[in-house]
Amino acid sequence: MGKKGPEVWSAPGGELDQGKLKKAAQMLREGELIAFPTETVYGVGADAWSRRAVERLSRAKNRPPDMPFSLQLSGPEDAEGLTVTIPGLVRDLIDTFWPGPLTLVLPAAKRVPFWMQGPGGTVGLRLPDVLVARELPRFLGRPLASTSANLSGRPSPTTVDHVLADLGQEVAAVIDSGESGWGLESTVLDLTRPQQPRILRQGTLEAEALEKILKQKITIVAPTERPHYRPRVPLFTCREEEKALEVLSNRGYKRISLLSPGDPVPGIQDFRQIRGDREGIKEFYRFLREAEEKADAILARPPETGPYAALITQRLYKAAVEHIGGIE
């Protein structure tokens, strides 16, 4: 760490050699932070059994204290000792979707440190579908406290460059496995009340897939009002690009990036076409970070079609400082 910056280790296909894994585990035992790839976005982890390391992770992220971290596991068997009980339906979810982009919120067992517990004695459990992300807790010998490797409120990182831009002075090492496969966070499912399942964060895994296993309807909790996914320059959403562009130009914005499912419009210096499909979500956070480097404002018209259009729209609304043109 320090002025030299973190070590960057290559992990083609999500595999890292044992020497580097042993070194990473030692760094974690010493209270350091390690950034790594997952199938969703890049994550950053600390030794979950070290309160000092977890507090360091919170400071590095500038994360609000009321937002608990998840426990990242090495295998599905790790869940046995971390939650009070695993009902049949929860086990069915684990068997179907782990490893994969699903974080389960369950009642915490007594052995889970209090600083890793959420409100009411809960714990979030995650088993990523990238080998090195599972090997880190295995070599450490206990779970990681993990979260996305970005500053709190910023767009999630999908490349090592994004990690270095936000946390380059905070992490001891970054494991590079190329661009994230999905580019969207895991779905967070609260099963602390098995008869009242709730999605706390909509992510890669769709509610319909979970409902098929649970055989019941899942409530989707409305996002908090806390700003999130925000680039470093103000982002505005709109329904009509040309009218919104006129508004921003009248306010003195000279360099404007446009994200839109349509075509470029006159007066735009930087354009990126966003879509509501699988490729669209993979590109979304990268587009936000690229646009902020080229403009003093970003204008975005959300996609209206595609299986992930609603998720991208939700994140754009969370990132926006204003909705121009009567968006409700």
NUTIZA-295377 format. One line per 2 residues: number of its first residue (from 1); their letters; for each residue x, y, z of C-alpha. Coordinates in steps of 0.001 Angstrom, whole numbers, plus 500000, padded with zeros to 6 digits. Layout:
NUM	a	X:Y:Z ~ ...
***
This chain:
1	mg	500000:500000:500000 ~ 501034:503627:500378
3	kk	502538:505699:497564 ~ 503483:502652:495498
5	gp	499847:501624:495214 ~ 498507:498074:495451
7	ev	499960:494963:493908 ~ 497995:493896:490817
9	ws	497834:490144:490188 ~ 496533:488578:486998
11	ap	493959:485788:487359 ~ 492931:484571:483888
13	gg	489576:482849:484021 ~ 489268:483754:487696
15	el	492118:481449:488784 ~ 495084:482653:490864
17	dq	498180:480606:491700 ~ 498508:479242:495233
19	gk	501508:481394:496080 ~ 499521:484571:495484
21	lk	496507:483130:497332 ~ 498663:482405:500374
23	ka	500071:485922:500221 ~ 496560:487386:499924
25	aq	495415:485379:502952 ~ 498361:486682:504959
27	ml	497550:490242:503946 ~ 493971:489720:505085
29	re	495126:488313:508448 ~ 497217:491465:508885
31	ge	494119:493629:508440 ~ 494690:494588:504802
33	li	491995:494888:502117 ~ 491990:492827:498899
35	af	489988:493595:495744 ~ 488910:490718:493504
37	pt	486616:489781:490606 ~ 483182:488255:490932
39	et	480659:487338:488260 ~ 478689:490517:489019
41	vy	481102:493413:489743 ~ 484518:493709:491389
43	gv	484456:493223:495148 ~ 486670:494203:498048
45	ga	487094:492119:501175 ~ 488487:492118:504697
47	da	488834:489502:507417 ~ 485272:489380:508739
49	ws	486437:488099:512132 ~ 488614:491188:512676
51	rr	486639:494184:513843 ~ 489576:496452:513061
53	av	489744:495196:509465 ~ 486002:495587:508950
55	er	486101:499129:510330 ~ 488970:499827:507958
57	ls	486824:498561:505089 ~ 484027:500938:506102
59	ra	486414:503888:506183 ~ 487963:502976:502834
61	kn	484531:502842:501226 ~ 483273:505931:503107
63	rp	480305:503694:503804 ~ 477480:504674:506188
65	pd	477686:502715:509466 ~ 474093:501437:509129
67	mp	474973:499376:506033 ~ 476301:495931:507067
69	fs	478655:493924:504872 ~ 477939:490445:503551
71	lq	479917:487355:504499 ~ 481636:485872:501458
73	ls	481945:482091:501648 ~ 484226:479448:500165
75	gp	481435:476898:499622 ~ 477746:476289:500363
77	ed	478667:474181:503394 ~ 479955:477349:505121
79	ae	476383:478580:505530 ~ 475635:475823:508048
81	gl	477447:477485:510937 ~ 476575:481079:510100
83	tv	472802:481039:510291 ~ 470480:479663:512953
85	ti	468817:477158:510667 ~ 468534:476405:506954
87	pg	464936:475508:506037 ~ 464249:473307:503052
89	lv	463324:476196:500759 ~ 466545:478034:501591
91	rd	468506:474881:500848 ~ 466685:474618:497509
93	li	467772:478170:496663 ~ 471357:477393:497638
95	dt	471371:474213:495550 ~ 469907:476045:492552
97	fw	471682:479398:492549 ~ 474974:479006:494428
99	pg	477606:479737:493394 ~ 475953:482676:491699
101	pl	474623:486244:491964 ~ 472363:485735:494995
103	tl	472969:487177:498466 ~ 470782:485562:501144
105	vl	469859:487475:504303 ~ 469152:485027:507151
107	pa	469084:484985:510978 ~ 472686:485118:512203
109	ak	474152:482324:514312 ~ 475845:483233:517607
111	rv	479324:482770:516126 ~ 478801:485629:513658
113	pf	480548:488704:515126 ~ 478147:491458:516115
115	wm	479891:493914:513788 ~ 478933:491660:510858
117	qg	475269:491497:511800 ~ 472482:493591:510369
119	pg	469404:494920:512167 ~ 467659:492308:514302
121	gt	470604:489893:514266 ~ 470710:489097:510555
123	vg	473573:488167:508246 ~ 474032:488349:504477
125	lr	475677:485321:502828 ~ 477237:485344:499346
127	lp	478971:482630:497284 ~ 480329:484161:494040
129	dv	480646:482237:490808 ~ 484344:483090:490278
131	lv	486876:480664:491690 ~ 489340:483171:493168
133	ar	486538:484907:495081 ~ 485808:481576:496826
135	el	489470:480679:497281 ~ 490219:483835:499288
137	pr	488033:482845:502274 ~ 489189:479236:501916
139	fl	492857:480196:502210 ~ 492030:482675:504972
141	gr	490169:479955:506869 ~ 487063:482073:507545
143	pl	484604:484268:505635 ~ 485379:487652:504161
145	as	483472:490831:504881 ~ 482755:491821:501295
147	ts	481148:494552:499233 ~ 481585:496177:495827
149	an	485029:497744:495327 ~ 483921:501340:494830
151	ls	483509:504382:497010 ~ 480060:504452:498590
153	gr	477559:506086:496249 ~ 479729:505683:493131
155	ps	478972:503441:490125 ~ 479955:499853:490820
157	pt	483328:498766:489372 ~ 483436:496366:486438
159	tv	487164:496638:485659 ~ 490380:496859:487658
161	dh	490816:500454:486468 ~ 487548:501347:488208
163	vl	488791:499745:491422 ~ 492095:501605:491266
165	ad	490336:504903:490581 ~ 488198:504605:493729
167	lg	490221:502482:496162 ~ 493742:502416:494756
169	qe	495212:503927:497915 ~ 493191:501714:500253
171	va	493768:498134:499080 ~ 496931:496042:499398
173	av	496277:494023:496233 ~ 493885:493848:493305
175	id	493193:490576:491496 ~ 492565:491212:487798
177	sg	490371:488839:485812 ~ 489260:491257:483092
179	es	485868:492892:482715 ~ 483062:491616:484951
181	gw	480797:489071:483323 ~ 477471:490595:484356
183	gl	478286:494178:485334 ~ 475343:494336:487760
185	es	475248:493563:491485 ~ 473857:490393:493053
187	tv	470207:490170:494038 ~ 469728:490474:497807
189	ld	466927:488254:499124 ~ 465743:488588:502735
191	lt	464492:485261:504109 ~ 464503:486119:507810
193	rp	460735:485589:507617 ~ 460383:482594:505268
195	qq	456687:483251:504667 ~ 457387:486871:503706
197	pr	460402:486838:501359 ~ 461639:490258:500286
199	il	464107:491463:497684 ~ 466128:494220:499334
201	rq	468094:494983:496156 ~ 467146:493980:492656
203	gt	470149:492667:490798 ~ 471274:490109:488260
205	le	468982:487306:489431 ~ 465356:488025:488596
207	ae	462502:487711:491090 ~ 460630:485276:488828
209	al	463460:482736:489000 ~ 463442:482902:492796
211	ek	459647:482638:492991 ~ 459724:479401:491000
213	il	461812:477815:493750 ~ 460020:479407:496701
215	kq	456585:478844:495134 ~ 455364:482145:496528
217	ki	455321:485806:495622 ~ 458294:487930:496646
219	ti	457878:491529:497798 ~ 460333:493970:496223
221	va	461352:496630:498724 ~ 461508:500179:497370
223	pt	465083:501545:497119 ~ 466241:503932:499822
225	er	466408:507653:499131 ~ 470185:507656:499630
227	ph	471919:508718:496374 ~ 473762:505889:494707
229	yr	475583:504960:491478 ~ 476527:508619:490983
231	pr	479306:509696:488612 ~ 481595:512590:489555
233	vp	479684:515050:487349 ~ 475930:515734:487657
235	lf	473683:513284:485853 ~ 470258:514322:484572
237	tc	467552:512014:483272 ~ 465057:512983:480601
239	re	462333:511792:478262 ~ 463257:514040:475330
241	ee	466938:514586:474677 ~ 466742:517776:472595
243	ka	464547:519666:475090 ~ 466700:518550:478019
245	le	469874:519470:476140 ~ 468507:522987:475644
247	vl	467806:523262:479379 ~ 471340:522169:480290
249	sn	472923:524430:477684 ~ 470989:527407:479094
251	rg	472421:526526:482508 ~ 475939:526866:481169
253	yk	476970:523241:480663 ~ 479411:523133:477738
255	ri	480440:519469:477515 ~ 477525:517069:477760
257	sl	477624:513284:477450 ~ 474458:511550:476308
259	ls	473392:508036:477265 ~ 470346:507024:475264
261	pg	468706:504025:473580 ~ 468216:506275:470539
263	dp	470590:508072:468226 ~ 472938:511004:468864
265	vp	471384:514485:468723 ~ 472983:517773:467658
267	gi	475020:519495:470362 ~ 476215:516325:472075
269	qd	479991:515945:472364 ~ 479987:512354:473675
271	fr	477390:509644:473003 ~ 476831:506103:474300
273	qi	473910:503910:473341 ~ 472397:502104:476309
275	rg	470116:499095:476005 ~ 467995:497087:478396
277	dr	469469:493707:477463 ~ 472300:491587:478878
279	eg	474996:493509:477008 ~ 473404:496764:478149
281	ik	473801:496018:481840 ~ 477371:494827:481279
283	ef	478227:498196:479739 ~ 476161:500434:482027
285	yr	478578:501281:484857 ~ 481508:501475:482453
287	fl	479554:503989:480367 ~ 478903:506166:483426
289	re	482576:506192:484371 ~ 483724:506892:480807
291	ae	481192:509689:480387 ~ 482262:511474:483565
293	ek	485789:511785:482151 ~ 484595:513534:478994
295	ad	481867:515892:480207 ~ 480799:518368:482854
297	ai	477271:516895:482792 ~ 475659:513623:481730
299	la	472192:513420:480191 ~ 470493:510016:480182
301	rp	467283:508746:478617 ~ 466514:505343:480166
303	pe	465864:502352:477916 ~ 462221:501340:477641
305	tg	462590:497805:476308 ~ 464576:494745:477268
307	py	464591:492406:480293 ~ 466874:494706:482308
309	aa	465445:498066:481245 ~ 463661:498573:484577
311	li	466841:497878:486568 ~ 468899:500325:484515
313	tq	466139:502917:484799 ~ 466006:502481:488575
315	rl	469745:502974:488872 ~ 469697:506032:486623
317	yk	467002:507604:488803 ~ 469115:506898:491900
319	aa	472149:508471:490253 ~ 470363:511539:488917
321	ve	470490:514967:490546 ~ 467394:516013:488603
323	hi	464768:514662:486214 ~ 464200:517033:483315
325	gg	460906:516925:481462 ~ 458357:515728:483967
327	ie	459686:512281:484862 ~ 457778:511024:487873
***
